């Protein structure tokens, strides 16, 4: 079985046809150039060629091949964050470029940055800085025009070959046949239709997107009928003749598809162009309106657009909700028509209203059992939320809505890797909507919190001071808990530790009274953390209060945070086994959320316990691993708050091992990948199995144990398993212990890995 490439290249749903010479030339150019820009008009196949090229050369890049899609991005200032997020680096810094450069400077890595043309200046500036700082980095960019960077190698992507002197099938004909077969499995090129198909391909000049749109018509038209309609010269208007030939062919193909649509399909296509990054049927029904009130019209129109290959169902959306998308060039075609329509403003407002409801769920779903579902939906709709926010800050009189949306999304910005982006939306909206209102007070409190967490203390003070003035002016106190929390952390940063602890406890009490459960839970964590760092006698009590609160609320994220805090207090009281066990459970819980920063904190905690028990080499490796994981995050405030403990532990390890041995073990830890570091910290035995050894058989577990193992793999706690199966907590504990013992694992996370191996075809076929 081949080893999958490192990176995030999308899975291709269709075969790659032709272009052998183009791929060879592109590989040759990339071998000698650090920036290869694939240029050409929309629909010519730049993206597909770039991805195929990246897949072909991935073995040459030790740190993987990473794909960054910019088509849905509308702001150049978000390009850096988009690249960082694609690499798994969270934008929790006021200057994410520094972290991105730091991460890439020693990496042998290929970046594929797609659809740069509308953000060309921002892309060129970023690429120039990255290439200068990271000598082993190479970049493949796709753009409709060149980027103008020194050292840029240009490769103009040609159309598929569509002229044949020998009469042999051309690349264009092969693509047409391949895609036509998807519409009609019985279709083949025969001697009877070969000349007609060749004429279609010549008429469309080998432009892949045009060919695919035409091939989709095979479901209900013959090749002769397709050719007849393509030759309708009325499709090419006079202004189109002033454009490049390939543009005319592509626009003619899209225009032809448009003319084949019903009025309802026209309306759905045009209004669906308001979506970014895809959409669900639920969103479509909330945003799109047709002339008829028939409830079935939208569904039928969408079905028709799917049949015509205008809209496609996105890969991997076979769960509860289907998700749909349009190719960017097709979406832009419709967006131009929507912009000229009197309905444009109303459509964009309905779009904003729909996604504002999703954003506002952050006020109710955060720190609850619904948080995972909310975050999952927000992640899927991130591009649509950006589009709604962009509309709100750019359209006169709409910025107040952006204040509300960006504020409600604060838990997402803060905990899921988009702190800088959230801060920018709040700052922009505050600049636009200056009236003294409840919305402004809310945004000021949230902006102050994000600024502080990015270690921008002066900015945080300014926002909190303005919040205080605004809240007093309009007699609003519902955001007072969050303002108190920010003041608590500011006090701690200023060395006022007793005041910081008192303010954090005040924030928790105030927030619970205001029913602001999310802020209350955050404040409890701040109080427990400050108490631990200041060696306050209530540190353990506060940590357990946080754990109990998180479990009562079903707040899985803060349960992980609480486990870390409880573990640190065990460590301080020299209960080293309990400390390690508890913090490891925190790591497992954090893994479900993809939080590199907290996982780095947990690994540091495990390192401290290892150092205290004399496991100096292991402790040093863990310290090194944590340093590498910190590169994926920039939670500057928590990192700074624990730094003095980490420095003391490192100095202890350096004295115990000696400088040379310490440096060697530290480097070994730094070289671990994210997954390897987590596995090493957890002390899993599964990694000790040789690659050729089979994992334990599924038959070692009883049916009941297998059922419980599946629930463990889903991230449920023993208490949640007990509730779900209507058994006692003690019985659930016993079952999980038996499962771990039978499988030879130490940690629950290995159960999920084992189950996935049992379910894979390779394992089942052994």
Secondary structure as GFF3:
##gff-version 3
##sequence-region A 1 766
A	DSSP	alpha_helix	20	32	.	.	.	ID=ss1
A	DSSP	beta_strand	35	39	.	.	.	ID=ss2
A	DSSP	alpha_helix	46	57	.	.	.	ID=ss3
A	DSSP	three_ten_helix	58	60	.	.	.	ID=ss4
A	DSSP	beta_strand	65	69	.	.	.	ID=ss5
A	DSSP	three_ten_helix	76	78	.	.	.	ID=ss6
A	DSSP	alpha_helix	79	86	.	.	.	ID=ss7
A	DSSP	alpha_helix	96	104	.	.	.	ID=ss8
A	DSSP	beta_strand	109	114	.	.	.	ID=ss9
A	DSSP	three_ten_helix	117	119	.	.	.	ID=ss10
A	DSSP	alpha_helix	120	133	.	.	.	ID=ss11
A	DSSP	beta_strand	137	143	.	.	.	ID=ss12
A	DSSP	beta_strand	152	156	.	.	.	ID=ss13
A	DSSP	alpha_helix	171	183	.	.	.	ID=ss14
A	DSSP	alpha_helix	194	203	.	.	.	ID=ss15
A	DSSP	alpha_helix	208	215	.	.	.	ID=ss16
A	DSSP	three_ten_helix	216	219	.	.	.	ID=ss17
A	DSSP	alpha_helix	223	230	.	.	.	ID=ss18
A	DSSP	three_ten_helix	233	235	.	.	.	ID=ss19
A	DSSP	three_ten_helix	238	242	.	.	.	ID=ss20
A	DSSP	alpha_helix	245	259	.	.	.	ID=ss21
A	DSSP	alpha_helix	263	272	.	.	.	ID=ss22
A	DSSP	beta_strand	279	280	.	.	.	ID=ss23
A	DSSP	alpha_helix	281	287	.	.	.	ID=ss24
A	DSSP	alpha_helix	297	307	.	.	.	ID=ss25
A	DSSP	beta_strand	312	313	.	.	.	ID=ss26
A	DSSP	beta_strand	323	325	.	.	.	ID=ss27
A	DSSP	alpha_helix	328	339	.	.	.	ID=ss28
A	DSSP	alpha_helix	344	360	.	.	.	ID=ss29
A	DSSP	alpha_helix	362	365	.	.	.	ID=ss30
A	DSSP	alpha_helix	371	380	.	.	.	ID=ss31
A	DSSP	alpha_helix	382	394	.	.	.	ID=ss32
A	DSSP	alpha_helix	399	408	.	.	.	ID=ss33
A	DSSP	alpha_helix	410	415	.	.	.	ID=ss34
A	DSSP	alpha_helix	419	432	.	.	.	ID=ss35
A	DSSP	alpha_helix	438	453	.	.	.	ID=ss36
A	DSSP	alpha_helix	457	474	.	.	.	ID=ss37
A	DSSP	alpha_helix	480	493	.	.	.	ID=ss38
A	DSSP	alpha_helix	497	513	.	.	.	ID=ss39
A	DSSP	alpha_helix	517	533	.	.	.	ID=ss40
A	DSSP	alpha_helix	539	553	.	.	.	ID=ss41
A	DSSP	alpha_helix	556	572	.	.	.	ID=ss42
A	DSSP	alpha_helix	576	591	.	.	.	ID=ss43
A	DSSP	alpha_helix	596	612	.	.	.	ID=ss44
A	DSSP	alpha_helix	616	630	.	.	.	ID=ss45
A	DSSP	alpha_helix	636	657	.	.	.	ID=ss46
A	DSSP	alpha_helix	659	670	.	.	.	ID=ss47
A	DSSP	alpha_helix	674	682	.	.	.	ID=ss48
A	DSSP	three_ten_helix	686	688	.	.	.	ID=ss49
A	DSSP	three_ten_helix	698	700	.	.	.	ID=ss50
A	DSSP	alpha_helix	703	713	.	.	.	ID=ss51
A	DSSP	alpha_helix	718	725	.	.	.	ID=ss52
A	DSSP	alpha_helix	729	743	.	.	.	ID=ss53
A	DSSP	alpha_helix	749	759	.	.	.	ID=ss54
A	DSSP	alpha_helix	761	764	.	.	.	ID=ss55
###
